[in-house]
Amino acid sequence: MDILELAQTRAEAAELYEAHTEALSVVFHGGEVEKVGSESILGRALRVVAGGRLGFASTAGGAPEALVEAALAAARHGDPAPFRFPPLREGPKVEAFDPAVARVAAEDLLAWGEEAVRAVQREFPEVVVNAYLSRTTTEVVIRNTAGGERREKRTALAFTLGVERVREGDIWLVYESQSVRRLADLRREGLVEKVLQKLRWGAEVVPPPAGKPPVLFLPSAVPVLLLPLTHGFSGLAVFLGTSPLRGRLGEKAFAAAFTLVDDGLIPFGPRARSFDDEGLPVGRLPLVEEGVVRNFFYDLRAAALSGAEPTGNGLRGGPFGEGGFRAPPGPAPRHLVIPPGEGALEELIRDTKEGLIVSEVIGLGQGNIQSGAFSNNVSVGFVVRDGRVVGRVKNTMIFGNAYEVLREGLRAVGGEAEWVGGGLFAPPLLVEGVSVVGR
């Protein structure tokens, strides 16, 4: 008997999510090939409503009966289910599958990795270079007992390049990564150049600026400021009263230069899909327009609790990444986009004059995300003096409040945006109001 039919005999309603993934990966360690591997996984996740409560279970190869029993058992202790699974219907098509990615072979990944390793070691022969490359094709199918089906094929390419520079009393780690759905969007040379630029900037260790100097967040560090906002704009957090933005629709809560859009309609974006992980069509949702709060995002449950309409934001894996079939869906953004402003990175560095550049932090999410507070050790950061980079920092911490910084301290929005992680498109942000402490 089909899993969904079996579940329907035991529960009031059910939803089956299936993801069949074919993956190929290559790992370089210390400049040498360490591993070439492939895998094929058929993952299934079942949500049921039984006794008015929501249950969830997942499996990668288990028996259908065991999956249903696990979901029913979870429902006995699950949250009340205030929503109904909707009939699944076709919606707008968002491009998420590139045949060229599906044709990428292990030989291609090996060649790209070797090319990157050689490029770094030509200029910095003393460093240890590591790399991880992968390509995946996934077919997602969602069905529920209300009827209908959503089905889509998606591709992904990932390239992470990391460098370890070890000296007496000093170990420094630098990395860059890119995740794309379309082969033409992979910028291998750009990835290498970013790593080389950081190595050049970090030739010397210098004391960090103290107090509250200007801080330039590179795109890779913008999640420090954006992660609290993914909680604040969640319809569930608004309903529960844990969002600082509750009751502030239509109010100016940020600087006029700050605009933020959750855009699910970007073709071949890193998180591109035609429907969310509950089968609802995706769309474009302005969250902040010139500082004014415009919308919140909802999955089915948060929408039902709030008396709002779902926005196609029921996703697995949190705000910036793919969670796979093992995580239940929850309210999360598709693609968070900060529209670029003006000025190249070099101009922003000159405008910083005396300050700190933050590229990477340790422990993203440390602090009180609900209130917007962040507190992070800087793993890759650089000192700016007289408008130029003079070296890197060690043992340096930054802390502040994202809402306050983006409301009162936003000095400039850079003109060169790039994709970060699984779903953020952001330019550099030059801000004030961040405390910097070194030891």
Secondary structure, 3 states (H helix, E strand, C coil): CCHHHHHHCCCCEEEEEEEEEEEEEEEEECCEEEEEEEEEEEEEEEEEEECCEEEEEEECCCCHHHHHHHHHHHHCCCCECCCCCCCECCCCCCCCCCHHHHCCCHHHHHHHHHHHHHHHHHHCCCCEEEEEEEEEEEEEEEEECCCEEEEEEEEEEEEEEEEEEEECCEEEEEEEEEEECCHHHCCHHHHHHHHHHHHHHCCCECCCCCECCCEEECHHHCHHHHHHHHHHCEHHHHHHCCCCCCCCCCCECCCCCCCEEEECCCCCCCCCCCECCCCCECCEEEEEECCEECCCECCHHHHHHHCCCCCCCEECCCCCCCCCCCCCCEECCCCEECCCCCCCHHHHHHHHCCEEEEEEEECCCCCCCCCCEEEEEEEEEEEEECCEEEEECCCEEEEEEHHHHHHHCEEEECCCCEEECCCEEECCEEECCCEEEEC
